[in-house]
């Protein structure tokens, strides 16, 4: 299998080559190092960040609405340094893409275990709801497992407003994370949003609310929600004193100006 390649807004990210992924992960839900430290009982499901190449050579974009968030992605610059992490993410994606019906059946069965009763499941600590079919499968799973609480950070604003908001499952909560292509569709007065800040102090100064004490505060605590940038030097340098949402606004303004200048050029 070739190395994973991620391409967002013209940026190319080469990740270390991974050994062929197993056809089926033995377990779908895990607890990453951060969630294991969380005071709440939280499990997580994950996919590769941004995009991945399967052993077959097929390339899948897993974060189709990613914007400037790709510039400071923790998975790309942090956790994917570990080959086993990348391999597991790719194996998860392969299961979903090659056998969505089988994956849904296995996920639903796994969630029936006693350890998940009354627990929370974070859908994606990397990746996103990359297709209508995949999101629809999750909605069926969530509806079938009412004894489990599900939540997600997502940049799939357009897809959620069309498929989820009209009739959301009672055991699902979500927060729209800024830094995506569809930020302009969000109303900060009515939509629950999260933004990445340079420091915890900056979150407080802006009048936002940190989710640092528990990840569940992103969907259960006061809004709007802030989180501080990860400690990866590249991410810290790129963010500077801005928030990720502000980075996206700057990017959107540059694109609008470029489009306007092209329209104004003589043929």
Secondary structure, DSSP 8 states (H G I E B T S, - for coil): ----EEEETTEEEE--------SS-S-S-B--HHHHHSSS-EEEE---SSEEE-TTS-EEES-TTB-GGGGG-HHHHTGGGSHHHHHHHHHHHHHHHH-HHHHHHHHHHHTTSGGGTT-EEEE-SS----SHHHHHHHHHHHHH-TTSEEEEEE--HHHHHHHTGGG--TTEEEEEESSBTTGGG--TTTS-EEEEESSHHHHHHTT-EE-TT-TTHHHHSSSSEEEE--S-HHHHHHHTTS-HHHHHHHHHHHHHHHHHHHHHS--
